[in-house]
Amino acid sequence: MTPALTLRQHLAQYAGTDSLRLAVAAAVDALATACIDIADLIGRGALAGITGQAQGRNTDGDIQKDLDVRADGLIRQALKSVPFAALASEEAEAPEIRDLAAPISIAFDPLDGSSNIDTNMTIGTIFSIVGTPLDGQAAFTRPGTTQLAAGFAVYGPQTSLVLTLGDGVDIFTLDREDKTYKAV
């Protein structure tokens, strides 16, 4: 039996030597790594200090729980080495501008459905990667058709990463033993 294609192998095939695609692949890899950490945190629940207590409200007015804040921090930490122009999180009031010369901008909801945490229902991480516009138009107000990549991780008995790089959709499942995503 042929071993399953890993996410990193898939990203390497996608990116090749193209600089824009390499930036997208680096961002997806960093986001996927953060999702492994978030899955571990969710799986440990109260053992990891997750209380489900409110920490305030996010930009949409939703109650922000401690796991929302921790997931946001894990994603931001994972993206530190990724070159991006702007980063927009549902948990932040305004996008973080880093380097307007960088080729991509990233938007994410670190923990969609966090109100379901107390009932042990499905929650996930959603992300979108767009090119940095050259015309001065804000990256996050452009049509969805300008996305370079988008995906979501679903946390539950298994962690799945659903990803599009603009040509179809691929699903990867987290192998908890070796902490890699493998195609299903």
Solvent accessible surface area in square Angstrom, and as a share of the most:
residue,aa,sasa,rsa
1,M,240,1.07
2,T,116,0.67
3,P,115,0.72
4,A,46,0.35
5,L,61,0.31
6,T,29,0.17
7,L,5,0.02
8,R,148,0.54
9,Q,92,0.41
10,H,32,0.14
11,L,6,0.03
12,A,67,0.52
13,Q,133,0.59
14,Y,33,0.13
15,A,4,0.03
16,G,46,0.44
17,T,133,0.78
18,D,71,0.37
19,S,90,0.58
20,L,68,0.34
21,R,107,0.39
22,L,86,0.43
23,A,7,0.05
24,V,1,0.00
25,A,12,0.09
26,A,42,0.32
27,A,0,0.00
28,V,0,0.00
29,D,37,0.19
30,A,11,0.08
31,L,0,0.00
32,A,3,0.03
33,T,53,0.31
34,A,1,0.00
35,C,0,0.00
36,I,17,0.08
37,D,62,0.32
38,I,0,0.00
39,A,5,0.04
40,D,51,0.26
41,L,16,0.08
42,I,44,0.22
43,G,68,0.65
44,R,130,0.47
45,G,21,0.20
46,A,87,0.67
47,L,149,0.74
48,A,17,0.13
49,G,44,0.43
50,I,14,0.07
51,T,85,0.50
52,G,14,0.14
53,Q,117,0.52
54,A,67,0.52
55,Q,97,0.43
56,G,37,0.35
57,R,158,0.58
58,N,18,0.09
59,T,64,0.37
60,D,99,0.51
61,G,35,0.34
62,D,75,0.39
63,I,89,0.45
64,Q,22,0.10
65,K,24,0.10
66,D,18,0.09
67,L,2,0.01
68,D,3,0.02
69,V,68,0.39
70,R,101,0.37
71,A,0,0.00
72,D,16,0.08
73,G,36,0.35
74,L,53,0.26
75,I,0,0.00
76,R,61,0.22
77,Q,111,0.49
78,A,26,0.20
79,L,0,0.00
80,K,126,0.53
81,S,104,0.67
82,V,5,0.03
83,P,65,0.41
84,F,1,0.00
85,A,1,0.00
86,A,8,0.06
87,L,3,0.02
88,A,20,0.16
89,S,10,0.06
90,E,37,0.17
91,E,26,0.12
92,A,27,0.21
93,E,168,0.75
94,A,67,0.52
95,P,64,0.41
96,E,69,0.31
97,I,103,0.52
98,R,99,0.36
99,D,66,0.34
100,L,125,0.62
101,A,94,0.73
102,A,5,0.04
103,P,52,0.33
104,I,0,0.00
105,S,1,0.01
106,I,0,0.00
107,A,28,0.22
108,F,10,0.04
109,D,20,0.10
110,P,0,0.00
111,L,4,0.02
112,D,65,0.34
113,G,28,0.26
114,S,12,0.08
115,S,88,0.57
116,N,54,0.28
117,I,36,0.18
118,D,104,0.54
119,T,92,0.53
120,N,143,0.73
121,M,122,0.54
122,T,83,0.48
123,I,9,0.05
124,G,11,0.10
125,T,0,0.00
126,I,80,0.41
127,F,4,0.01
128,S,27,0.17
129,I,0,0.00
130,V,13,0.07
131,G,15,0.15
132,T,28,0.16
133,P,24,0.15
134,L,183,0.91
135,D,111,0.57
136,G,72,0.70
137,Q,82,0.36
138,A,60,0.46
139,A,12,0.09
140,F,67,0.28
141,T,102,0.59
142,R,65,0.24
143,P,83,0.52
144,G,51,0.49
145,T,129,0.75
146,T,40,0.24
147,Q,73,0.32
148,L,46,0.23
149,A,1,0.01
150,A,21,0.16
151,G,8,0.08
152,F,87,0.36
153,A,0,0.00
154,V,45,0.26
155,Y,6,0.02
156,G,35,0.34
157,P,145,0.91
158,Q,105,0.47
159,T,0,0.00
160,S,15,0.10
161,L,0,0.00
162,V,26,0.15
163,L,2,0.01
164,T,39,0.23
165,L,25,0.12
166,G,65,0.62
167,D,136,0.71
168,G,50,0.48
169,V,99,0.57
170,D,51,0.27
171,I,81,0.41
172,F,1,0.00
173,T,29,0.17
174,L,10,0.05
175,D,43,0.23
176,R,108,0.39
177,E,168,0.75
178,D,74,0.38
179,K,105,0.44
180,T,43,0.25
181,Y,8,0.03
182,K,58,0.25
183,A,36,0.28
184,V,126,0.72
